[in-house]
Amino acid sequence: MGQRAFAVFLQELRDGRTHIELTTALADLLGKVKDTGKAGSITLQIGVKPAGKGADVDKVVIMDKITTKLPTPERGEDFYWLTDDNDLSRNHPKQSTLDLREAAPTAPLVLKEATK
């Protein structure tokens, strides 16, 4: 008799809940990779231990653990000036501000066409 296929085992593990969790985790991971352009990963850890004590092991207990590492988007940075009072300012504290005003509209210029 051949070995049970791992895919079949995975679909049966915990009545299919592990397979569903992995399917959902993969969809989340693919979306985040697409959104951020960064890598991520899913790790499936399977533990196996004897169900009883003794040398004759005929039953085992199988545990699973799913770990997902989703990429995160860049958070960006912001720039501030430090004042003499150790406060933050968006404007350079040692540079004066310009008194800007709205310019009055002017009549359009008449353009001439160049001839050959």
C-alpha positions as CSV (number, residue, x, y, z in Angstrom):
1,M,0.0,0.0,0.0
2,G,1.3,3.5,-0.9
3,Q,1.9,6.4,1.3
4,R,-1.0,8.8,1.8
5,A,-0.5,12.0,-0.2
6,F,0.5,15.0,1.9
7,A,-2.3,17.1,0.2
8,V,-4.9,14.5,1.3
9,F,-3.5,14.5,4.8
10,L,-3.6,18.3,4.9
11,Q,-7.2,18.4,3.8
12,E,-8.1,15.9,6.5
13,L,-6.1,17.5,9.4
14,R,-8.4,19.0,12.0
15,D,-11.4,18.2,9.8
16,G,-10.1,20.5,7.1
17,R,-9.7,23.6,9.3
18,T,-5.9,23.7,8.8
19,H,-6.4,23.6,5.0
20,I,-9.0,26.4,5.2
21,E,-6.7,28.5,7.4
22,L,-3.8,28.1,5.0
23,T,-6.0,29.0,2.0
24,T,-7.2,32.2,3.8
25,A,-3.6,33.0,4.9
26,L,-2.4,32.6,1.3
27,A,-5.0,34.9,-0.1
28,D,-4.2,37.5,2.6
29,L,-0.5,37.2,1.9
30,L,-0.9,37.5,-1.9
31,G,-2.9,40.7,-1.5
32,K,-0.4,42.2,0.8
33,V,2.5,41.3,-1.5
34,K,0.6,42.9,-4.4
35,D,-0.2,46.1,-2.4
36,T,3.3,46.6,-0.9
37,G,5.7,45.0,-3.4
38,K,7.4,43.3,-0.5
39,A,7.9,39.6,0.4
40,G,6.0,37.7,3.0
41,S,5.7,34.1,4.1
42,I,3.5,31.4,5.5
43,T,5.0,28.7,7.7
44,L,3.2,25.4,8.5
45,Q,4.7,23.5,11.5
46,I,3.5,19.9,12.1
47,G,4.2,18.2,15.3
48,V,3.8,14.4,15.9
49,K,3.9,12.7,19.3
50,P,2.9,9.3,20.5
51,A,-0.7,9.1,21.9
52,G,0.4,6.8,24.7
53,K,3.4,5.6,26.7
54,G,5.4,2.6,25.9
55,A,7.5,1.1,23.2
56,D,4.6,-0.1,21.0
57,V,3.4,3.1,19.3
58,D,0.3,2.4,17.3
59,K,-1.4,5.9,17.7
60,V,-0.1,9.4,17.3
61,V,-1.3,12.9,18.0
62,I,-0.7,15.5,15.3
63,M,-0.6,19.2,16.0
64,D,-0.3,22.0,13.6
65,K,0.8,25.7,13.9
66,I,0.4,28.3,11.1
67,T,2.5,31.4,11.2
68,T,2.0,34.2,8.7
69,K,4.5,37.0,8.1
70,L,2.7,39.7,6.1
71,P,4.6,42.5,4.5
72,T,3.9,46.0,5.8
73,P,3.8,49.2,3.7
74,E,6.4,51.9,4.1
75,R,5.3,54.3,6.8
76,G,7.3,57.3,5.4
77,E,9.0,60.0,7.2
78,D,8.3,63.7,8.1
79,F,10.7,66.6,8.3
80,Y,10.7,69.2,11.1
81,W,13.1,72.0,12.2
82,L,14.2,72.1,15.8
83,T,13.8,75.5,17.4
84,D,16.1,77.1,20.0
85,D,13.5,76.1,22.6
86,N,13.8,72.5,21.5
87,D,10.3,72.5,19.9
88,L,9.4,71.3,16.5
89,S,8.5,73.6,13.6
90,R,7.5,73.0,10.0
91,N,9.2,76.3,9.0
92,H,12.9,77.1,9.4
93,P,13.1,79.1,12.6
94,K,16.0,81.2,11.4
95,Q,14.6,82.1,8.0
96,S,12.1,84.9,7.6
97,T,8.8,84.4,5.8
98,L,8.0,86.0,2.5
99,D,5.0,88.3,2.4
100,L,3.3,86.8,-0.6
101,R,0.3,88.3,-2.3
102,E,-1.9,87.5,-5.2
103,A,-0.8,89.0,-8.5
104,A,-3.3,91.0,-10.5
105,P,-4.3,89.4,-13.8
106,T,-2.9,91.0,-16.9
107,A,-4.3,91.2,-20.4
108,P,-3.0,88.4,-22.7
109,L,-0.2,89.2,-25.1
110,V,-0.9,89.2,-28.8
111,L,1.4,86.7,-30.5
112,K,2.7,87.1,-34.0
113,E,3.2,84.2,-36.4
114,A,6.6,83.8,-37.9
115,T,6.7,83.6,-41.7
116,K,9.3,81.9,-43.8
